[in-house]
């Protein structure tokens, strides 16, 4: 239940940021920054998963 609240709050915050960027004409920069953060999170998750796999071997 707690994770759903956190995810909803984060999604709402990102929507507000996107709306603000849209109004200021910087939506493309917002999407580019969001993509960079998503890629970094995916790389971190992949590194942790790989470390877990190698540690179990």
N, C-alpha and C positions, 0 to 999 in steps of 0.2 A: 504494500500500500504506500509506503513512504517513497519508494522509487518512482511510483506513478505521479506523485505530487511534485517531486523534483523534476521529472521529465516534462510535466505540464508547465511548470514555472519556467523552465529553460526554453521550451518552445514558445511560450508567450513572450519572453524577453527577446528572443530572436526575431519574432514577428514585429515587435515594436522597433527594434533596431533596423530591420528591413524597411519598415514604413518610413522611418526617419531618413534613411539613406535614399529612398525613392523620392521623397520630397526635396531633398537637397541635390538630386541629380547624381548621386554617387552609388547607385544600385549595383552597377557592374563591379565597382571596387569592393563593395560589401560581399558580393557573391564570390569574388576571387579570394578575399580574405577568409571567408567561410570554408571554401574548398581547401585552402592551405591548412587551416586548423583541422579539418576532417582528415586530411592526408597524414598530418603529424600524429593524430590520435590513432589512426589505423597502423602506422608504423610502430608506435609504442606498443599497441596491443599485439601486433605480430611478433615483436621482439620478446615480449613477456611470454607469449605462447610458445615460441621457439625455446626459450630458456627453460620453461616447464617441461617440454618434451625431452630436451637434452638432459635435464636433471633426473628424469625418471629412468633413463637408459642405463 
